[in-house]
Amino acid sequence: MDSAVNVPRWTPSPSPSRSLLKEPETKANVVPSKREAGVDDLELPSIISEEDGKRTTVDNTFPFSPGTTTGPDPPPYSGTYEALSMMTEMEPLGTLLKGGKNYDGGGLTSKGNSNGLLMTWIDLWVTVPDGKNGGQPILHGLTGYAQPGEVLAIMGPSGSGKTTLLDALAGRLSSNTQQTGEILINGRKETLAFGTSAYVTQDDTLMTTLTVREAVYYSAQLQLPDFMSTSEKKERAEITIREMGLQGSADTRIGGWGMKGISGGQKRRVSICIEILTQPKLLFLDEPTSGLDSAASYHVMNHIVKLARQEGRTIVASIHQPSSEVFELFHNLCLLSSGRTVYFGPVSMAEQFFSSNGFPCAPLRNPSDHYLRTINADFDMDIEQGNGGSTEEAINVLVKSYKSSEIFLQVRQRVASICEQKGGILEKKGSQASFITQCLVLTRRSFVNMYRDLGYYWLRLAIYIALCLCVGTIFYDIGLTFGSIQARGSMLMFVAAFLTFMAIGGFPSFVEDMKIFGRERLNGHYGVGAFVVGNTLSSIPYLLMISIIPGAMAYYLVGLQKSLEHFVCFALLLFVCMMLVESLMMIVASIVPDFLMGIITGAGIQGVMMLNGGFFRLPDDLPKPFWRYPMYYIAFHKYANQGFYKNEFQGLTFPNNLAGGPPTITGEEILKNTWQVEMGYSKWIDIAILLGMVILYRLMFLGIIKLVEKVKPIIRAAFAVAPRQSKHV
């Protein structure tokens, strides 16, 4: 065959679900098509029905044309076509789709909503560092667009670059990637300001203890500006809930482990509700139907399509394997394989594109399943288990054909037209709520979450009560004997070390809060400062409760000093130590987000601090180069132990059983000689130092989060490499 491109042939094996309807192609049964001058003859197959013997000939003027005569549907892979076949003379796609009338609904010639947002990307490359070759491309020079009132579906096998493309368009690429090419908004280089775009992640990261209405309303208070009244924010939340069809479950808790709640599809709609409160013109969705059954997937996507159609929003969604009903909802399709564009255009034209290149979709088969199966090279198996060519060769055929097609030409023309038109300048939708409002809302929301989540503080309260009962009964009525000196020190050390150590039990719940914070932070709902303030203020009542109730049980069962001042100091020291441990775990969470690794890391850090606290090894006996200076002064157990010791021993007198000594010994002498406590400052200074460490640790958490955000662009620039030429077509 005289051809500009060598295209492999596929000889499919008979399928149990479909019969093979034609013999392998030869020169005898190929009909040449019309061609332009200078273009080689094109070979189009003729299809012979085994059932009625009718001969149907594919329209030889346009490979995508639906102009076939009556007869059975074509076989799975009816033959080979040259990539340049797409360059034949043809009518505009809109005319072909609508029988000669200019089609403006989802076609390539649609101008979209003039008041909406048009996004284009031109020659978009994304690469990751490769030590040997400089850079490994993930996306290979993609070009496309998304327009108002439509849903663009990004599809492809696992690892094809769907999420990478979505992240690149949304400006969310990780720091170790390099992006080249242009991404334009209304033909201009614009920054997506708060309120103009939203991103719904694949995972539904929600507070499981809140109801649907509470989750949406709290988010409305965080995102909507202060000049909107409370009633207006509530109305916006209610409208959004109704838009997504959630009014029937508005007062149902979202639910999680150990708590029954709403369904997976409803959770996905809640996530979408939260992100569309600001009525963004551009909406990104990463796998919106992941983990949902076909019915739930359809309802979710149907609501999304309504948002696009009724409000003129531009929606871009990556989706893995939609059902046929869901697939029919999309307007345009971007089909990727190994980061290359296999097809970009109207969904209604995709089947003709595949059919005209020798890969028609079988009757009654889901088109999306067929497309993904055809371009999935993970297993590198011959299509339909045939012996003519590999999946990779099939992908190359489709990629070549698309690049040479009229569809690709019209995509480029559409992109150029958008860029030339220079649509309206992107208007900012205003700012979020003020910092004070955000702090108050986050405090209230976090307080409610902590109250309803048994694992956050209530379980810890029960454990603290049990431990303090054990301490109180073991050291019951300790008295003022000489032996009580060591017993008092041991009991106070246990409180300062092990009771505060138990504060790491809330780390898993805090990690869940961090996930919610990460999602809301990336979408610009609030800043890290408001999160730190809200988390701190909401935890204070619970930590005070844990300090006072179990602390009082242990304190008075043991028989420590009975004055109110001494008990207040004891409870305050316990409270500050627990808050300090929680602050330490916040730092750990910012570095080690996995809760299991975080608990191990936090436990290890506290174990080292315990050894330097002045009980297991007295301060004067610590090796000076490292453990005494500076570790002894860095460990918060030093100030906790000394504060507890000063609070208890000062003012007491004990009998002295040591031979040759005075009959009694004072608490001050014990502090100085036995425990080697620094007596130059009072116990209240120890509390102040611990409070200062709490503030320092929380500021360190804030600084680490900020630093990571600042360093990401620097790391990305450091890893920047020019995209190397792909080995693919």
Number of C-alpha atoms within 10 A of each C-alpha: 12 10 16 14 13 13 19 16 21 24 21 20 13 14 11 7 7 11 12 20 18 17 12 14 18 10 9 7 15 16 16 14 18 18 18 10 8 6 14 18 19 24 22 26 26 19 25 20 18 13 9 9 11 14 15 18 18 22 17 20 17 21 22 22 19 13 13 12 12 10 16 18 15 23 23 23 23 27 27 21 24 24 24 21 28 24 18 20 13 15 13 17 22 20 15 18 17 11 10 12 11 16 18 14 15 23 21 24 18 15 16 20 17 13 12 20 28 28 23 23 20 18 14 19 23 26 23 22 17 12 8 7 8 16 21 21 23 24 28 22 19 19 21 20 24 22 28 25 25 26 28 25 27 23 26 28 22 15 15 21 24 29 22 20 23 20 16 21 19 19 12 13 20 15 18 17 25 27 21 17 14 15 23 21 23 23 23 21 10 12 12 16 15 18 25 20 23 27 25 24 17 18 15 18 20 23 22 22 21 22 19 30 22 19 23 26 23 20 24 27 26 24 27 23 18 15 9 11 12 13 9 13 21 17 14 19 25 19 15 24 25 14 16 21 17 20 15 9 17 20 13 17 20 26 19 13 7 6 12 12 20 19 14 18 22 21 22 26 26 25 23 27 27 24 26 22 24 23 19 19 24 26 24 24 21 21 22 26 27 17 14 16 12 15 12 17 21 21 18 23 22 17 16 24 21 18 22 21 17 9 15 21 28 28 27 27 27 25 21 21 19 22 18 16 15 19 20 13 18 20 19 25 23 25 25 29 25 23 22 22 25 23 26 25 23 22 23 16 21 22 18 18 23 23 20 27 26 24 25 24 23 17 13 7 10 16 22 24 16 17 23 19 15 22 25 23 20 12 9 13 15 20 26 17 15 15 14 13 19 19 20 21 20 24 23 20 23 25 21 19 27 23 18 17 19 21 23 21 15 16 18 17 14 19 24 14 14 22 18 12 12 14 17 15 12 17 10 11 17 14 16 21 21 17 14 11 16 25 23 18 19 25 22 17 21 21 20 14 18 19 17 15 18 12 15 20 22 16 14 18 20 13 16 22 19 14 18 23 20 15 19 23 15 14 20 17 15 18 16 15 14 16 14 15 18 13 15 22 18 14 17 21 23 15 24 26 22 15 19 24 20 16 20 21 16 17 22 19 15 19 20 17 18 19 15 15 19 14 18 20 15 13 17 17 22 22 17 16 19 21 20 19 17 21 20 17 16 21 19 15 12 18 19 18 15 24 25 20 15 21 26 19 19 26 26 15 20 22 16 21 17 11 8 9 10 17 20 15 18 24 22 18 28 26 21 25 30 24 24 24 21 27 23 22 28 25 23 21 23 19 14 17 17 14 17 12 13 23 20 11 16 23 16 12 15 21 15 13 21 24 20 24 27 25 18 10 14 15 19 11 10 17 11 13 9 10 18 17 12 11 19 22 15 16 19 25 25 24 27 26 26 27 24 25 23 22 22 22 21 15 11 13 17 19 15 16 14 10 7 7 9 10 11 13 16 15 20 18 15 19 19 12 10 13 20 16 22 12 12 6 9 13 19 15 13 21 22 14 16 23 17 14 20 22 15 15 20 23 16 17 24 20 16 15 16 14 11 14 12 11 12 16 17 13 16 19 15 13 19 19 20 16 21 14 11 13 5 11 13
